Amino acid sequence: MDVIYYLIQNMLPVAIPLLLVALGGMFSERSGVVNIALEGIMLFGAFFGALFILNVQDSSINPQLLLLIGMIVAGAAGIAFSMLLAYAAVNMKANQVISGTAMNMFIPAAILLFSKMSFNSDGITTDISLYIREVPLLSKIPVIGDLFFQNTYLTVYIGFLFLIISTILLYKTKFGLRLRACGEHPHAADSVGINVSKMRYYGVGLSGLLGGIGGYFYSVGILTSNISGHTGVAGFGFLALAVMIFGQWQPIKIMFAALFFAFLSTLAYSIPLIPFLQNLGIDTTYYKILPYFATLVVLVFTSKKSRAPKAEGIPYDKGLR
């Protein structure tokens, strides 16, 4: 049971960034804009979140409150950066894949340059711990308390809250209906008075918000027990795209896909705790590539059945109606 507790407690902080970034990609693509820039948005949000924490860590503010404020800063940074993609895709009608790729290439170099000039390092590392040993009262619940309310991060609970909000927003509101319409048939949406350009800006903005927060949560729950803004997020942005496709652009399915990949990733670093796998004598490197290999395999077998929004990646032109 101790191994199961360990795997789940360490799986959730990995799954949450994947979940949030994949949900962000979902909102963007549901509006009709392919967001390849999720990797760059994650890094941008993580960096500014860490930069904020670095500047206020010596204050007397509660660490969990600092985490929440840093989340807002990271989300705002993600929105600001994502607007570059929105402008290129909506106003300039540029190729969305090339625009996103350019953004991904620019941000690591820019952050590395800034970090070297300002801190003489590759990133930002703070001295504040955001780890939660146990949640009062809830941690005493048999089994559930050990699994979900001990040795965790506040980011886990916030992540599932965002999942609920995203599901309601997409399927139970006028905004969600209009967003989906713009990604499926923008000309039909325009014919009933929906501003397609504005909705696509909103979709990309939401992807920036969730992507920035996802990057920040990645730095909180995965890199160290503290928080770091490094020059890379280990391909999590691209893995989140795979999670989004595997989840068929649907929030609940995306959650299960994120948990699946997070479990494989956590398992790769937990081999010494599992005698059966340890006795197999397989090099741990193979376990570490397992999540990415599984991504390829899953995409190969599910790509034919994928039902992407029909108008994703296609610049909207009123004159073609």
VENLINZI-V588000 format. One record per residue. N is the residue number from 0. BURIAL is I if it has 24 or more other C-alpha atoms within 12 Angstrom, else O. Layout:
n,burial
N,BURIAL
N,BURIAL
This chain:
n,burial
0,O
1,O
2,O
3,O
4,O
5,I
6,I
7,I
8,I
9,I
10,I
11,I
12,I
13,I
14,I
15,I
16,I
17,I
18,I
19,I
20,I
21,I
22,I
23,I
24,I
25,I
26,I
27,I
28,I
29,I
30,I
31,I
32,I
33,I
34,I
35,I
36,I
37,I
38,I
39,I
40,I
41,I
42,I
43,I
44,I
45,I
46,I
47,I
48,I
49,I
50,I
51,I
52,I
53,I
54,O
55,O
56,I
57,O
58,O
59,O
60,O
61,O
62,I
63,O
64,O
65,I
66,I
67,I
68,I
69,I
70,I
71,I
72,I
73,I
74,I
75,I
76,I
77,I
78,I
79,I
80,I
81,I
82,I
83,I
84,I
85,I
86,I
87,I
88,I
89,I
90,O
91,O
92,O
93,O
94,I
95,I
96,I
97,O
98,I
99,I
100,I
101,I
102,I
103,I
104,I
105,O
106,I
107,I
108,O
109,O
110,I
111,I
112,O
113,O
114,I
115,O
116,O
117,O
118,O
119,O
120,O
121,O
122,I
123,I
124,I
125,I
126,O
127,I
128,I
129,I
130,I
131,I
132,O
133,O
134,O
135,O
136,O
137,O
138,O
139,O
140,O
141,O
142,O
143,O
144,O
145,I
146,I
147,I
148,I
149,I
150,I
151,I
152,I
153,I
154,I
155,I
156,O
157,I
158,I
159,I
160,O
161,I
162,I
163,O
164,O
165,I
166,I
167,O
168,O
169,I
170,O
171,O
172,O
173,O
174,I
175,I
176,I
177,I
178,I
179,I
180,I
181,I
182,I
183,I
184,I
185,I
186,I
187,O
188,I
189,I
190,O
191,O
192,O
193,I
194,I
195,I
196,I
197,I
198,I
199,I
200,I
201,I
202,I
203,I
204,I
205,I
206,I
207,I
208,I
209,I
210,I
211,I
212,I
213,I
214,I
215,I
216,I
217,I
218,I
219,I
220,I
221,I
222,I
223,O
224,I
225,I
226,I
227,I
228,I
229,I
230,I
231,I
232,I
233,I
234,I
235,I
236,I
237,I
238,I
239,I
240,I
241,I
242,I
243,I
244,I
245,I
246,I
247,I
248,I
249,I
250,I
251,I
252,O
253,I
254,I
255,I
256,I
257,I
258,I
259,I
260,I
261,I
262,I
263,I
264,I
265,I
266,I
267,I
268,I
269,I
270,I
271,O
272,O
273,O
274,O
275,O
276,O
277,O
278,O
279,O
280,O
281,O
282,O
283,O
284,O
285,O
286,I
287,I
288,O
289,I
290,I
291,I
292,O
293,I
294,I
295,O
296,O
297,I
298,I
299,O
300,O
301,O
302,O
303,O
304,O
305,O
306,O
307,I
308,I
309,O
310,I
311,I
312,I
313,I
314,I
315,I
316,O
317,O
318,O
319,O
320,O
